[in-house]
Amino acid sequence: MKSLAGGRAARGLRDDVLLVARGWRWGRRGAVPRSAEQFVQPRHTEPFPTAWARSRAASAVRSGIQVAGLRPVIRSSVKPTVHGLDVLDDLQGPVVFVANHTSHLDTPLILTSLPAAWRRRTSVAAAADYFFDTWWRATASAMVFNTFPIERRSGSLSSTPGSLLENGWSLVVFPEGTRSPDGWTRPFKHGAAFLSLRHKVPVVPIALRGSYAAMPRGRNWPVPGRQAVTVRFGRPLFPAEGEGPRDLGERVERAVAQLLDEDATTWWAAARRAADGTTPSGAAPDTAAWRRVWEQTKPPEVRTHRRVWR
């Protein structure tokens, strides 16, 4: 009888712990349901300071973490192929890197693809409500990826990206504002174009393919099997005389779409379609949600150059 009572007590304690765990916010989950978040008035809070992450000591530590820790982890989890890094050869920096956004893999993929000289002077715009909601997550994000917070709802910046550009720091910006829920691109916002125009720096478009298949939204780690991922850098886009943020932003969006098309086909085919104005949009087709997700879960086919000289 005692053992039976003890078993019931243990099961009751287990059930209580599970009930508390399901209701606990664990430092991130908000008390407001997601369906009601849009109706909640934003609270004014002091932005998390990140200037310390760009100090000489922090930069040295981050360089070691990225080279000795982050890069081997990425290479052991996915099979990245990088194209177009030669576009950086004639640039002195700073620049605004603009990429489509489908996965938490996107930031480490871009950073570990950049040459060391560029990586050491690149900062990443990150969502304040996601990466800076707790002190330990904010500290880790700023330390490892050199992030600064951006308010997605209000668009305000805690650490002025303009001052970073003026001080020679390049920026990584995801103009969609959040990860795609199905792997297809969403309309670009024009903040990156505004920064380019105001500070007279070029925009370098980047197309990422396969990162959604490797680590879709909702996963905390890449899927097993080292999925193929491609990172393709495009030629820099310089602000034109009399061009506004909307015009430049649309040009950047078309450039990313052309890179996605090039990565899926060939450079020549993509260039011809761009010249004809028939570049396929990266936006989701008008089909069932499961078909859109299914289409993006296929890893990209990685093309290799044929060897001529043996």
N, C-alpha and C positions, 0 to 999 in steps of 0.2 A: 504493500500500500504506500509506503514511504517513497519507493522508487517511482511509483505511478504519479504521486503528487509532485515529486521533484521534476519528472518529465513534463508535466503540465505547466509547472512554474517556468521551466526553461523555454518551453514553446511560447508561453505568454510574454516572457521577456524578449524573445526574438521578434515576435510580432510587434511589440511596442517599439523596438529599435528600428524595424523596417518602416513603421508608420512615421516615426520622427524623421527618418532619412528621406522619405518621399516628400515630406513637407518642408524640409530644411532648404535654405537658399544657397548654402555652400559658397557664399561670397560672390555669386554672380546672379543667380536666378532672382528676378525682381518679385516684389509682392503683388504687383499689378499684372493681371493676365495680359498676354501678348496682344490679344484682340482689342484691348482697351488702352494700350500704350500711346496710340496716336492722339488720344483725348486728354492725356495728362500734361499739365503745364510744365515745361522744362524748369528744373531748379537751377538757380544760379550758384555754381560752385567754382571755387578757384581751380584753375587748370593744374594738372600734375606737372611739376617742373622737370624738364628734360635737358636743360643746358649742361648739367654735369655729365651726361652721357657723351657729350662731344668734346670733353676735355682730353688732353693728351694721354693721361693715364688710362681713362676709360676706353679711348680709341685703341690703345695698345692691347688692353685685355680683350676687347671685342674682336680684334683682328685674330688673336690666338684662338678664341672660341669658334669663330667662323671657319677658320682654316683647319684646325685640329679636331673640332667637334662637329660643327654643323655640316660642313661639306661631306665628310665621310658618312654621316647619317643619311643625308639626302641621296648620295650615290649608292648606298646599300638598300635604300627603300624604293627608288625609281631609277629608270635609265634615261637621264636627260641628254638631249642633243641640242647644241647651241649653234645658231647660224647668225651671220651678219655682224659679228663683233668688230669687223674692220671699219664699220661706219664711225667708230669712235676714234679712229686713228688721226683724223684731221680736226678733231674737236679738242678744245682746251678745257671746257667746262666753265661754269656749271651748266647743267641742262635739267630739263624736267622729263623724266622717264614716265611714259604713260602706257598702261597695259590693261588688257581685259582681265577680269577677276572672277574666277570660278572656284578657288580652293585656298585653304590655308597654306598650301605648298607654294603659292605664287611668289610671296615675298622671299622666302629662302631660295627659291629657284633663281630669281632675278639676281639677288645679291651674290650667290655663289657662282653665277655665270659671269659676272663683271670682272674685268681685270683688277688686280689688287689696288692699283693707284686710284681707280674709280670707286671701288667698293669702300675704301677707307674714307672717302669724302662724299658719301651718299647717305641721306636720311630718308625715312619712310613715313608717309602720312598714314596714321592708323585711327580707327574709330575709338573715340573717347569712351563711349558707352559699352564697349566690348573689351578692349585691351587695357583700359585705364580705369576700370570700375573698382579694382582693389589695388592696394599699394604694392603687394608682392607681384601681381601680374604686370602692373605698370612698370615696376622696376626691372623685371626680367625682360619685358619687351623692349624697353629703352636700352638696356645693356646689350642684348644680343643682336637686335635689328636696328638700333639707332632710330627708334620711332619718336614721333611727336603726335600729340592727340589732336583730332579734329572732330568737332561736333557735327554729326551727320544731320541732325534735325534742324539746327540753326545755321550751320555752315560756318560758324565762327572758329577761329584757330587759336589754340592756347599758346603755341609758340610760333610766332609769325614766320611763315615760310619765306616771305620776302627778305627778311633779315638773314635767313640761312643762305638764300641765293646770293645776296650781296656779299656775304662772307665766304663765298666760294663753294658752298655745299650744293650738290645736286640733290634732286628730290625724286622719289618714286611715288606716283599718284595713281590711284585706281578710280577713274572718273565715274564709274558706275555707282560708287558709294558703298557697295556691299557685294558680297559674293553672290553669283548667280545661283538660283535655286535649282536650275536644270542644266547648267553648263553652257547655255546660249547667252550672248551678250545682251545687256540692257542699254537703254539710251544713255549717252555720255553727258555728264554735267560739264560746265565750261570753266570750272575753277582753274584747271591746269592751263588752259588757253589764256585766261586772265593773267596768271602769273607770268607766262611767257611774254605776253605783250607789255606788261607793266615793267618788267625787269630786263626785257630785250635779250632773252635767252632762248635757245632752240628747244623744241620738243622732240624727243626721240621715241617713236612708237615701238611697242613691243607686243608681239602676239604669242600667247601661251596656248598650246594645244595638248590635251591629254591629262592635265592636272585634275580636271573634274573626275575623269575615269579613275585616276590613281588615288584621289582622296576627295570624294564628293562631300557636299555639305552634310553635317551630322556625324561624320567620322572624326575620331581623334588621332588616327594614325593611318598611313597609306595602306591600301589593300595589299594582301600578300602577292608575291610574284614579280615584283619590280616592273611595273607598267612603264611603257615608253612615254616620254614627255618631251615636247620640243619647245625651245625658247628661241624666237626669231626677232632680231633687232632690225628696224627699218632705218632708212636714211632720215637725217634730222630735218625737221620742218621749221623754217625760220619765219617769224612774223612778217607779213607783207605790209607795204605802205597803205594806210587807210583801212586796214583789216580790223574787225572787231572780235571780241571773244567768241561770239556765236559762229562767225565765219571760220575762224581758226579752229574752234572746237569741232566743227563739222569736218574740216579737213583732216584733223587728227583721227576722228572716228573712221573716216574713209580709209586712212592709211593703215589703221589696225585691221580693218576688214580685208584690205588687199593683202596684208601679211598672212592673215588666216587662210585666204584663198590660195596664196602662193605655197603655203606649207601643205595644204591639202592636195594641190595639183603640181604645177611647175611655175617657175619664174616667168617664162614666156607667156604661158596661158593667162596668168594673173595680170601681167602687164598689158596684154591685149584687151582684157575685159575692163581694166581700169581706164585705158584710153577710150574705150567705147562707152564708158559710163555704165557698164553692166556687171560690176563687181557684186557678187552675192552678199547680201547682208548677213552679219553674224547673229541677227536677231532670231528668236525662236520662230519656227514655222507655225502656221495656224493648224495644229493637229492636237490630238489628245496629249495630255501631260505625260502619260507613261511612254508614249512614243518619243517625245522630245528628250526625256531622260535616257531612254534606251539608246537613242542615237549617240548621245554624248558619252556613254559608258564604253564605247569602243575606243581603244587606244589608237593614236595616230600611227600610220605606217611610216616608218623612218626610212627615207631614201638614202642610199650611199652612192658616192661618186664612183663611176667605173674607172678602174685602173687602166691607163693607156701604156705607161712605161713599166716594164717589168724588170 
